[in-house]
Amino acid sequence: MMKKLVDTWKQEVERSFEGWDFSYLDDSGRWEMESLPWDYLKIVRQYLKEADRLLDMGTGGGEVLLTLGHPYHKTSVTEGYPPNYQLCKKNLEPLGITVKFVEEDDFLPYPDNHFDIIINRHEAFRLDEVKRTLKRGGIFITQQVGCENSRALSKRLLKKELEVDFRNQLTYQLEQAKQNGFKVFNSDEVYAQIKFFDAGAIVYYASIIEWEFPDFSVDDCLDAIMGLHHEIEEKGFVSSVEHRYMMVFGKE
């Protein structure tokens, strides 16, 4: 029985993952995340005009971007993860979307005063680069994963406390925005609960979000995974924290 479980968990690690698509867990109901108090795409649509020159930073495979239906010739993206970049070249570039690879997540290979609106969902950024590439009156919209994200779950799996960058939270980022001369139009922060309904879903998640679960493997973390498995058997789920914050800035 245990060998079968371990083999199943190892198979989760080997599953392919493209773009930023968690439908494998979503569609099977193996996890559930508390709803955020804001809708990122709704906020973007409130500010995005058809004539705007748009940049999507860290677009993944472009899954979220394409739901906006923005004119392709007015749309540009960056991506720094090679498999996702190739996905963008294959799926986005033929549509007329400009695709640029970034060696550094926070460097934008575009001219000064180029974009009317820059959007960013879960991608690193530098405010001076955002400011440089935005036109005057331009808008920056971002949703970020905060420093407390999966912190307790990571500690349980890895049996160690990871170093935390406490700059990665709303209060600090708003102060940085003001210091860089941005006007803050909107902001919010939440510590949402996420529930995993089987240990394999946790294994799959940890193997993908490798920066939050560094050096994770089924063999090295087997005791911890088994403990989570037993907890799920007893109470039906294991919970974790999804730390998110959202900001909308304007370049004056």
C-alpha atoms as an extended CHARMM CRD file, in Angstrom:
* protein
*
       252  EXT
         1         1  MET       CA              0.0000000000        0.0000000000        0.0000000000  PROA      1               0.0000000000
         2         2  MET       CA              2.7320000000        2.4530000000        0.9830000000  PROA      2               0.0000000000
         3         3  LYS       CA              4.8240000000        1.6700000000       -2.1130000000  PROA      3               0.0000000000
         4         4  LYS       CA              1.7930000000        2.3270000000       -4.3160000000  PROA      4               0.0000000000
         5         5  LEU       CA              1.2370000000        5.6800000000       -2.5980000000  PROA      5               0.0000000000
         6         6  VAL       CA              4.8780000000        6.6890000000       -2.9920000000  PROA      6               0.0000000000
         7         7  ASP       CA              4.8750000000        5.6800000000       -6.6660000000  PROA      7               0.0000000000
         8         8  THR       CA              1.7270000000        7.7610000000       -7.2110000000  PROA      8               0.0000000000
         9         9  TRP       CA              3.3360000000       10.7780000000       -5.5540000000  PROA      9               0.0000000000
        10        10  LYS       CA              6.4580000000       10.4220000000       -7.6930000000  PROA      10              0.0000000000
        11        11  GLN       CA              4.2630000000       10.3560000000      -10.7910000000  PROA      11              0.0000000000
        12        12  GLU       CA              2.8280000000       13.7290000000       -9.7210000000  PROA      12              0.0000000000
        13        13  VAL       CA              6.3250000000       15.2330000000       -9.8290000000  PROA      13              0.0000000000
        14        14  GLU       CA              6.7800000000       14.0140000000      -13.3990000000  PROA      14              0.0000000000
        15        15  ARG       CA              3.5790000000       15.5570000000      -14.7360000000  PROA      15              0.0000000000
        16        16  SER       CA              4.0430000000       18.2660000000      -17.3410000000  PROA      16              0.0000000000
        17        17  PHE       CA              3.1350000000       21.8610000000      -16.5900000000  PROA      17              0.0000000000
        18        18  GLU       CA              2.7890000000       24.6290000000      -19.1840000000  PROA      18              0.0000000000
        19        19  GLY       CA              2.3080000000       28.3490000000      -18.8060000000  PROA      19              0.0000000000
        20        20  TRP       CA              0.5760000000       29.0030000000      -15.5030000000  PROA      20              0.0000000000
        21        21  ASP       CA             -2.2280000000       26.4880000000      -15.8580000000  PROA      21              0.0000000000
        22        22  PHE       CA             -3.3650000000       24.6140000000      -12.7420000000  PROA      22              0.0000000000
        23        23  SER       CA             -6.3990000000       23.0710000000      -14.4230000000  PROA      23              0.0000000000
        24        24  TYR       CA             -5.0470000000       19.6040000000      -13.5630000000  PROA      24              0.0000000000
        25        25  LEU       CA             -5.8800000000       20.3340000000       -9.9110000000  PROA      25              0.0000000000
        26        26  ASP       CA             -8.8100000000       22.6670000000      -10.5770000000  PROA      26              0.0000000000
        27        27  ASP       CA            -10.7490000000       20.2990000000      -12.8260000000  PROA      27              0.0000000000
        28        28  SER       CA            -10.3650000000       17.3240000000      -10.5020000000  PROA      28              0.0000000000
        29        29  GLY       CA            -11.4000000000       19.2460000000       -7.3830000000  PROA      29              0.0000000000
        30        30  ARG       CA             -8.2150000000       18.2760000000       -5.5570000000  PROA      30              0.0000000000
        31        31  TRP       CA             -7.7400000000       21.7160000000       -4.0740000000  PROA      31              0.0000000000
        32        32  GLU       CA             -9.8240000000       24.7480000000       -3.2530000000  PROA      32              0.0000000000
        33        33  MET       CA             -8.7310000000       28.3300000000       -2.7380000000  PROA      33              0.0000000000
        34        34  GLU       CA            -10.6980000000       30.9660000000       -0.9140000000  PROA      34              0.0000000000
        35        35  SER       CA            -11.8150000000       33.6840000000       -3.3330000000  PROA      35              0.0000000000
        36        36  LEU       CA             -9.8070000000       36.9000000000       -3.3950000000  PROA      36              0.0000000000
        37        37  PRO       CA            -11.7010000000       40.0860000000       -2.4710000000  PROA      37              0.0000000000
        38        38  TRP       CA            -10.8340000000       41.5520000000       -5.8710000000  PROA      38              0.0000000000
        39        39  ASP       CA            -10.9610000000       40.3510000000       -9.4800000000  PROA      39              0.0000000000
        40        40  TYR       CA             -7.6490000000       41.0210000000      -11.2320000000  PROA      40              0.0000000000
        41        41  LEU       CA             -9.0600000000       40.8240000000      -14.7490000000  PROA      41              0.0000000000
        42        42  LYS       CA            -12.0260000000       43.0220000000      -13.8550000000  PROA      42              0.0000000000
        43        43  ILE       CA             -9.6350000000       45.6750000000      -12.5470000000  PROA      43              0.0000000000
        44        44  VAL       CA             -7.5360000000       45.4630000000      -15.7110000000  PROA      44              0.0000000000
        45        45  ARG       CA            -10.6360000000       45.8670000000      -17.8810000000  PROA      45              0.0000000000
        46        46  GLN       CA            -11.6590000000       48.9600000000      -15.9080000000  PROA      46              0.0000000000
        47        47  TYR       CA             -8.4910000000       50.7350000000      -17.0430000000  PROA      47              0.0000000000
        48        48  LEU       CA             -7.6710000000       49.1110000000      -20.4060000000  PROA      48              0.0000000000
        49        49  LYS       CA             -8.8210000000       50.9720000000      -23.5160000000  PROA      49              0.0000000000
        50        50  GLU       CA             -8.8330000000       49.5050000000      -27.0180000000  PROA      50              0.0000000000
        51        51  ALA       CA             -6.3170000000       52.0690000000      -28.2750000000  PROA      51              0.0000000000
        52        52  ASP       CA             -3.8500000000       51.4160000000      -25.4290000000  PROA      52              0.0000000000
        53        53  ARG       CA             -0.4130000000       49.9770000000      -25.9800000000  PROA      53              0.0000000000
        54        54  LEU       CA             -0.3630000000       47.0970000000      -23.4660000000  PROA      54              0.0000000000
        55        55  LEU       CA              2.4830000000       45.1540000000      -21.8340000000  PROA      55              0.0000000000
        56        56  ASP       CA              1.8930000000       41.9400000000      -19.8770000000  PROA      56              0.0000000000
        57        57  MET       CA              4.9460000000       41.1720000000      -17.7210000000  PROA      57              0.0000000000
        58        58  GLY       CA              5.6640000000       37.5000000000      -17.0980000000  PROA      58              0.0000000000
        59        59  THR       CA              2.7520000000       36.3740000000      -19.2150000000  PROA      59              0.0000000000
        60        60  GLY       CA              3.3430000000       32.6380000000      -18.6410000000  PROA      60              0.0000000000
        61        61  GLY       CA              1.7680000000       31.0130000000      -21.6640000000  PROA      61              0.0000000000
        62        62  GLY       CA             -0.4990000000       34.0070000000      -22.2880000000  PROA      62              0.0000000000
        63        63  GLU       CA             -3.5770000000       32.2270000000      -20.9290000000  PROA      63              0.0000000000
        64        64  VAL       CA             -4.7700000000       35.1720000000      -18.8250000000  PROA      64              0.0000000000
        65        65  LEU       CA             -3.7210000000       37.7960000000      -21.3580000000  PROA      65              0.0000000000
        66        66  LEU       CA             -5.7670000000       36.2940000000      -24.1870000000  PROA      66              0.0000000000
        67        67  THR       CA             -8.9760000000       36.4830000000      -22.1610000000  PROA      67              0.0000000000
        68        68  LEU       CA             -8.7230000000       40.2850000000      -22.3920000000  PROA      68              0.0000000000
        69        69  GLY       CA             -9.2890000000       40.2400000000      -26.1500000000  PROA      69              0.0000000000
        70        70  HSD       CA             -6.9920000000       43.2530000000      -26.6080000000  PROA      70              0.0000000000
        71        71  PRO       CA             -5.8600000000       44.0780000000      -30.1780000000  PROA      71              0.0000000000
        72        72  TYR       CA             -2.8460000000       41.8840000000      -30.8230000000  PROA      72              0.0000000000
        73        73  HSD       CA             -0.8260000000       44.5490000000      -32.6250000000  PROA      73              0.0000000000
        74        74  LYS       CA             -1.1500000000       46.7480000000      -29.5280000000  PROA      74              0.0000000000
        75        75  THR       CA             -0.0040000000       43.9680000000      -27.1790000000  PROA      75              0.0000000000
        76        76  SER       CA              3.4860000000       43.0360000000      -25.9530000000  PROA      76              0.0000000000
        77        77  VAL       CA              4.6730000000       40.4780000000      -23.4170000000  PROA      77              0.0000000000
        78        78  THR       CA              7.7730000000       39.4670000000      -21.4930000000  PROA      78              0.0000000000
        79        79  GLU       CA              8.6070000000       35.9840000000      -20.2330000000  PROA      79              0.0000000000
        80        80  GLY       CA             11.7490000000       34.7330000000      -18.4900000000  PROA      80              0.0000000000
        81        81  TYR       CA             11.0720000000       31.0150000000      -18.1110000000  PROA      81              0.0000000000
        82        82  PRO       CA             12.3970000000       29.3120000000      -21.2770000000  PROA      82              0.0000000000
        83        83  PRO       CA              9.6080000000       26.6960000000      -21.6900000000  PROA      83              0.0000000000
        84        84  ASN       CA              6.9560000000       29.4060000000      -21.3340000000  PROA      84              0.0000000000
        85        85  TYR       CA              8.8750000000       31.6940000000      -23.6920000000  PROA      85              0.0000000000
        86        86  GLN       CA              8.8120000000       28.9850000000      -26.3660000000  PROA      86              0.0000000000
        87        87  LEU       CA              5.0840000000       28.5790000000      -25.7320000000  PROA      87              0.0000000000
        88        88  CYS       CA              4.6380000000       32.3250000000      -26.3050000000  PROA      88              0.0000000000
        89        89  LYS       CA              6.6730000000       32.2160000000      -29.5120000000  PROA      89              0.0000000000
        90        90  LYS       CA              4.4910000000       29.3620000000      -30.7200000000  PROA      90              0.0000000000
        91        91  ASN       CA              1.0660000000       30.6470000000      -29.6480000000  PROA      91              0.0000000000
        92        92  LEU       CA              1.2590000000       34.4320000000      -29.2730000000  PROA      92              0.0000000000
        93        93  GLU       CA              3.7540000000       35.6860000000      -31.8330000000  PROA      93              0.0000000000
        94        94  PRO       CA              1.8170000000       34.3450000000      -34.8650000000  PROA      94              0.0000000000
        95        95  LEU       CA             -1.1480000000       36.4310000000      -33.6770000000  PROA      95              0.0000000000
        96        96  GLY       CA              0.9050000000       39.6220000000      -33.9540000000  PROA      96              0.0000000000
        97        97  ILE       CA              1.7650000000       39.9510000000      -30.2590000000  PROA      97              0.0000000000
        98        98  THR       CA              5.3210000000       41.1620000000      -29.5700000000  PROA      98              0.0000000000
        99        99  VAL       CA              7.1850000000       38.5870000000      -27.4580000000  PROA      99              0.0000000000
       100       100  LYS       CA             10.4370000000       39.4090000000      -25.6150000000  PROA      100             0.0000000000
       101       101  PHE       CA             12.5680000000       37.1240000000      -23.4600000000  PROA      101             0.0000000000
       102       102  VAL       CA             13.9190000000       38.6430000000      -20.2520000000  PROA      102             0.0000000000
       103       103  GLU       CA             17.1630000000       37.4400000000      -18.6890000000  PROA      103             0.0000000000
       104       104  GLU       CA             16.3190000000       39.3730000000      -15.5590000000  PROA      104             0.0000000000
       105       105  ASP       CA             12.6600000000       39.2190000000      -14.5450000000  PROA      105             0.0000000000
       106       106  ASP       CA             12.5800000000       42.9070000000      -13.6590000000  PROA      106             0.0000000000
       107       107  PHE       CA             14.3300000000       44.3870000000      -16.7450000000  PROA      107             0.0000000000
       108       108  LEU       CA             11.9900000000       45.5000000000      -19.5280000000  PROA      108             0.0000000000
       109       109  PRO       CA             13.5240000000       45.3810000000      -23.0390000000  PROA      109             0.0000000000
       110       110  TYR       CA             11.2870000000       48.1540000000      -24.3730000000  PROA      110             0.0000000000
       111       111  PRO       CA             11.7800000000       51.8960000000      -25.0790000000  PROA      111             0.0000000000
       112       112  ASP       CA             11.0950000000       54.7730000000      -22.6900000000  PROA      112             0.0000000000
       113       113  ASN       CA              7.5360000000       56.1340000000      -22.4710000000  PROA      113             0.0000000000
       114       114  HSD       CA              6.2370000000       53.2870000000      -24.6270000000  PROA      114             0.0000000000
       115       115  PHE       CA              3.1800000000       51.7800000000      -22.9070000000  PROA      115             0.0000000000
       116       116  ASP       CA             -0.1790000000       53.1590000000      -21.8370000000  PROA      116             0.0000000000
       117       117  ILE       CA             -0.7290000000       50.2980000000      -19.4160000000  PROA      117             0.0000000000
       118       118  ILE       CA              1.4890000000       47.6020000000      -17.8960000000  PROA      118             0.0000000000
       119       119  ILE       CA             -0.0540000000       44.6020000000      -16.1730000000  PROA      119             0.0000000000
       120       120  ASN       CA              1.7350000000       42.0750000000      -14.0330000000  PROA      120             0.0000000000
       121       121  ARG       CA              0.3270000000       38.9800000000      -12.3550000000  PROA      121             0.0000000000
       122       122  HSD       CA              2.8100000000       37.2270000000      -10.0720000000  PROA      122             0.0000000000
       123       123  GLU       CA              5.9560000000       38.5050000000      -11.8120000000  PROA      123             0.0000000000
       124       124  ALA       CA              8.9620000000       40.2990000000      -10.2890000000  PROA      124             0.0000000000
       125       125  PHE       CA              9.2680000000       43.9780000000      -11.1690000000  PROA      125             0.0000000000
       126       126  ARG       CA             11.3420000000       47.0810000000      -10.6000000000  PROA      126             0.0000000000
       127       127  LEU       CA              9.3580000000       50.2640000000      -10.2090000000  PROA      127             0.0000000000
       128       128  ASP       CA             12.0110000000       52.3760000000      -11.9250000000  PROA      128             0.0000000000
       129       129  GLU       CA             11.7380000000       50.1410000000      -15.0160000000  PROA      129             0.0000000000
       130       130  VAL       CA              7.9440000000       50.2810000000      -14.9270000000  PROA      130             0.0000000000
       131       131  LYS       CA              8.1210000000       54.0620000000      -14.6460000000  PROA      131             0.0000000000
       132       132  ARG       CA             10.6620000000       54.3280000000      -17.4810000000  PROA      132             0.0000000000
       133       133  THR       CA              8.5730000000       52.3580000000      -19.9740000000  PROA      133             0.0000000000
       134       134  LEU       CA              5.1800000000       53.8440000000      -19.0490000000  PROA      134             0.0000000000
       135       135  LYS       CA              3.8980000000       56.9410000000      -20.7880000000  PROA      135             0.0000000000
       136       136  ARG       CA              2.9730000000       59.8970000000      -18.6350000000  PROA      136             0.0000000000
       137       137  GLY       CA             -0.5050000000       59.1830000000      -17.2900000000  PROA      137             0.0000000000
       138       138  GLY       CA              0.0830000000       55.4500000000      -17.8100000000  PROA      138             0.0000000000
       139       139  ILE       CA             -1.2260000000       52.7750000000      -15.4680000000  PROA      139             0.0000000000
       140       140  PHE       CA              0.5440000000       49.8890000000      -13.7080000000  PROA      140             0.0000000000
       141       141  ILE       CA             -1.6460000000       47.0730000000      -12.3560000000  PROA      141             0.0000000000
       142       142  THR       CA             -0.1290000000       44.1860000000      -10.4430000000  PROA      142             0.0000000000
       143       143  GLN       CA             -1.2200000000       41.2360000000       -8.3400000000  PROA      143             0.0000000000
       144       144  GLN       CA              1.6230000000       39.7360000000       -6.3420000000  PROA      144             0.0000000000
       145       145  VAL       CA              2.3100000000       36.6430000000       -4.2640000000  PROA      145             0.0000000000
       146       146  GLY       CA              3.3310000000       37.8730000000       -0.8200000000  PROA      146             0.0000000000
       147       147  CYS       CA              6.1070000000       36.7620000000        1.5140000000  PROA      147             0.0000000000
       148       148  GLU       CA              3.8360000000       34.6290000000        3.7250000000  PROA      148             0.0000000000
       149       149  ASN       CA              2.6500000000       32.4730000000        0.8250000000  PROA      149             0.0000000000
       150       150  SER       CA              2.8680000000       28.7220000000        1.6010000000  PROA      150             0.0000000000
       151       151  ARG       CA              5.3800000000       29.5340000000        4.3400000000  PROA      151             0.0000000000
       152       152  ALA       CA              3.9680000000       27.1680000000        6.9710000000  PROA      152             0.0000000000
       153       153  LEU       CA              3.3770000000       24.3560000000        4.4590000000  PROA      153             0.0000000000
       154       154  SER       CA              6.9200000000       24.7130000000        3.1410000000  PROA      154             0.0000000000
       155       155  LYS       CA              8.2750000000       24.4430000000        6.6870000000  PROA      155             0.0000000000
       156       156  ARG       CA              6.2380000000       21.2680000000        7.2720000000  PROA      156             0.0000000000
       157       157  LEU       CA              7.4990000000       19.6210000000        4.0860000000  PROA      157             0.0000000000
       158       158  LEU       CA             11.1400000000       20.7170000000        4.1890000000  PROA      158             0.0000000000
       159       159  LYS       CA             11.5280000000       20.6230000000        8.0010000000  PROA      159             0.0000000000
       160       160  LYS       CA             13.2620000000       24.0000000000        7.9630000000  PROA      160             0.0000000000
       161       161  GLU       CA             12.4210000000       27.6950000000        8.0200000000  PROA      161             0.0000000000
       162       162  LEU       CA             13.2040000000       29.4950000000        4.7720000000  PROA      162             0.0000000000
       163       163  GLU       CA             14.5140000000       33.0460000000        4.6480000000  PROA      163             0.0000000000
       164       164  VAL       CA             11.6380000000       35.4660000000        4.1010000000  PROA      164             0.0000000000
       165       165  ASP       CA             11.8140000000       38.7470000000        2.1850000000  PROA      165             0.0000000000
       166       166  PHE       CA              9.4910000000       40.9460000000        4.2180000000  PROA      166             0.0000000000
       167       167  ARG       CA              9.6840000000       43.6560000000        1.5470000000  PROA      167             0.0000000000
       168       168  ASN       CA              7.2840000000       41.5040000000       -0.4330000000  PROA      168             0.0000000000
       169       169  GLN       CA              4.1030000000       42.8210000000        1.1750000000  PROA      169             0.0000000000
       170       170  LEU       CA              1.6850000000       45.6430000000        0.5320000000  PROA      170             0.0000000000
       171       171  THR       CA              2.8200000000       48.2410000000        3.0850000000  PROA      171             0.0000000000
       172       172  TYR       CA              6.4140000000       48.2680000000        1.8620000000  PROA      172             0.0000000000
       173       173  GLN       CA              5.4750000000       48.2880000000       -1.8150000000  PROA      173             0.0000000000
       174       174  LEU       CA              3.0690000000       51.2120000000       -1.4160000000  PROA      174             0.0000000000
       175       175  GLU       CA              5.8080000000       53.2260000000        0.2670000000  PROA      175             0.0000000000
       176       176  GLN       CA              8.1640000000       52.4140000000       -2.6110000000  PROA      176             0.0000000000
       177       177  ALA       CA              5.5460000000       53.5060000000       -5.1390000000  PROA      177             0.0000000000
       178       178  LYS       CA              5.1360000000       56.8840000000       -3.4590000000  PROA      178             0.0000000000
       179       179  GLN       CA              8.9000000000       57.3600000000       -3.2870000000  PROA      179             0.0000000000
       180       180  ASN       CA              9.0740000000       56.6870000000       -7.0360000000  PROA      180             0.0000000000
       181       181  GLY       CA              6.4760000000       59.3600000000       -7.7460000000  PROA      181             0.0000000000
       182       182  PHE       CA              3.5240000000       57.1040000000       -8.5350000000  PROA      182             0.0000000000
       183       183  LYS       CA             -0.0290000000       57.9160000000       -7.5560000000  PROA      183             0.0000000000
       184       184  VAL       CA             -1.7870000000       55.0130000000       -5.8220000000  PROA      184             0.0000000000
       185       185  PHE       CA             -5.3000000000       54.4610000000       -7.2010000000  PROA      185             0.0000000000
       186       186  ASN       CA             -6.1640000000       51.1530000000       -5.5510000000  PROA      186             0.0000000000
       187       187  SER       CA             -4.6320000000       48.4890000000       -3.2950000000  PROA      187             0.0000000000
       188       188  ASP       CA             -5.6240000000       45.4960000000       -1.1840000000  PROA      188             0.0000000000
       189       189  GLU       CA             -4.0560000000       42.5160000000        0.5870000000  PROA      189             0.0000000000
       190       190  VAL       CA             -5.3780000000       39.1530000000        1.7510000000  PROA      190             0.0000000000
       191       191  TYR       CA             -4.2220000000       35.9730000000        3.4660000000  PROA      191             0.0000000000
       192       192  ALA       CA             -6.5270000000       33.4630000000        1.8010000000  PROA      192             0.0000000000
       193       193  GLN       CA             -6.9390000000       29.8480000000        2.8250000000  PROA      193             0.0000000000
       194       194  ILE       CA             -6.1730000000       27.0810000000        0.3750000000  PROA      194             0.0000000000
       195       195  LYS       CA             -7.2100000000       23.4700000000        1.0220000000  PROA      195             0.0000000000
       196       196  PHE       CA             -5.5770000000       20.3750000000       -0.4490000000  PROA      196             0.0000000000
       197       197  PHE       CA             -7.7420000000       17.2590000000       -0.4640000000  PROA      197             0.0000000000
       198       198  ASP       CA             -5.0290000000       14.6790000000       -1.1320000000  PROA      198             0.0000000000
       199       199  ALA       CA             -1.2830000000       14.5300000000       -0.5390000000  PROA      199             0.0000000000
       200       200  GLY       CA             -0.5790000000       14.0330000000       -4.2430000000  PROA      200             0.0000000000
       201       201  ALA       CA             -1.9880000000       17.4830000000       -4.9510000000  PROA      201             0.0000000000
       202       202  ILE       CA              0.4670000000       18.9390000000       -2.4290000000  PROA      202             0.0000000000
       203       203  VAL       CA              3.3300000000       17.0510000000       -4.0730000000  PROA      203             0.0000000000
       204       204  TYR       CA              2.3240000000       18.3600000000       -7.5080000000  PROA      204             0.0000000000
       205       205  TYR       CA              2.0670000000       21.9250000000       -6.1850000000  PROA      205             0.0000000000
       206       206  ALA       CA              5.3960000000       21.8110000000       -4.3270000000  PROA      206             0.0000000000
       207       207  SER       CA              7.2250000000       20.4030000000       -7.3550000000  PROA      207             0.0000000000
       208       208  ILE       CA              5.9990000000       23.3070000000       -9.5100000000  PROA      208             0.0000000000
       209       209  ILE       CA              6.4240000000       26.1940000000       -7.0430000000  PROA      209             0.0000000000
       210       210  GLU       CA             10.0660000000       25.2620000000       -6.5700000000  PROA      210             0.0000000000
       211       211  TRP       CA             11.1400000000       28.6820000000       -5.2600000000  PROA      211             0.0000000000
       212       212  GLU       CA              8.8500000000       28.1820000000       -2.2460000000  PROA      212             0.0000000000
       213       213  PHE       CA              9.8150000000       24.5100000000       -1.8260000000  PROA      213             0.0000000000
       214       214  PRO       CA             13.5240000000       24.4430000000       -2.7890000000  PROA      214             0.0000000000
       215       215  ASP       CA             15.1330000000       20.9960000000       -3.0790000000  PROA      215             0.0000000000
       216       216  PHE       CA             11.7690000000       19.3130000000       -2.6010000000  PROA      216             0.0000000000
       217       217  SER       CA             11.5890000000       15.6470000000       -3.5520000000  PROA      217             0.0000000000
       218       218  VAL       CA              9.3040000000       12.7950000000       -2.5730000000  PROA      218             0.0000000000
       219       219  ASP       CA             12.1980000000       10.7310000000       -1.2110000000  PROA      219             0.0000000000
       220       220  ASP       CA             13.6580000000       13.5200000000        0.9410000000  PROA      220             0.0000000000
       221       221  CYS       CA             10.2780000000       14.6870000000        2.2470000000  PROA      221             0.0000000000
       222       222  LEU       CA              8.5760000000       11.3120000000        2.5070000000  PROA      222             0.0000000000
       223       223  ASP       CA              7.9350000000       11.4080000000        6.2700000000  PROA      223             0.0000000000
       224       224  ALA       CA              6.3660000000       14.8560000000        6.0020000000  PROA      224             0.0000000000
       225       225  ILE       CA              4.2270000000       13.8640000000        3.0110000000  PROA      225             0.0000000000
       226       226  MET       CA              3.0320000000       10.7880000000        4.8690000000  PROA      226             0.0000000000
       227       227  GLY       CA              2.1170000000       12.9710000000        7.8370000000  PROA      227             0.0000000000
       228       228  LEU       CA              0.0670000000       15.2350000000        5.5750000000  PROA      228             0.0000000000
       229       229  HSD       CA             -1.5680000000       12.1700000000        4.0260000000  PROA      229             0.0000000000
       230       230  HSD       CA             -2.6720000000       10.9340000000        7.4500000000  PROA      230             0.0000000000
       231       231  GLU       CA             -3.9610000000       14.3900000000        8.3850000000  PROA      231             0.0000000000
       232       232  ILE       CA             -6.1010000000       14.4460000000        5.2390000000  PROA      232             0.0000000000
       233       233  GLU       CA             -7.4110000000       10.9790000000        6.0550000000  PROA      233             0.0000000000
       234       234  GLU       CA             -8.4650000000       12.2520000000        9.4940000000  PROA      234             0.0000000000
       235       235  LYS       CA             -9.9850000000       15.6460000000        8.7180000000  PROA      235             0.0000000000
       236       236  GLY       CA            -10.3990000000       15.6880000000        4.9390000000  PROA      236             0.0000000000
       237       237  PHE       CA             -7.8800000000       18.3620000000        3.9810000000  PROA      237             0.0000000000
       238       238  VAL       CA             -4.6330000000       20.1770000000        4.7320000000  PROA      238             0.0000000000
       239       239  SER       CA             -4.7830000000       23.9600000000        4.6780000000  PROA      239             0.0000000000
       240       240  SER       CA             -2.1860000000       26.5410000000        3.7330000000  PROA      240             0.0000000000
       241       241  VAL       CA             -2.0260000000       30.3130000000        3.3210000000  PROA      241             0.0000000000
       242       242  GLU       CA             -2.0930000000       32.0770000000       -0.0400000000  PROA      242             0.0000000000
       243       243  HSD       CA             -0.7460000000       35.5970000000        0.5380000000  PROA      243             0.0000000000
       244       244  ARG       CA             -1.8050000000       38.0090000000       -2.2130000000  PROA      244             0.0000000000
       245       245  TYR       CA             -1.7630000000       41.7530000000       -2.6770000000  PROA      245             0.0000000000
       246       246  MET       CA             -2.9610000000       43.9990000000       -5.4720000000  PROA      246             0.0000000000
       247       247  MET       CA             -1.8990000000       47.5210000000       -6.4860000000  PROA      247             0.0000000000
       248       248  VAL       CA             -2.8880000000       50.0430000000       -9.1410000000  PROA      248             0.0000000000
       249       249  PHE       CA             -0.4770000000       52.9480000000       -9.7190000000  PROA      249             0.0000000000
       250       250  GLY       CA             -0.4820000000       55.8880000000      -12.0920000000  PROA      250             0.0000000000
       251       251  LYS       CA              2.5680000000       57.6380000000      -13.5590000000  PROA      251             0.0000000000
       252       252  GLU       CA              2.2000000000       61.3710000000      -13.0500000000  PROA      252             0.0000000000
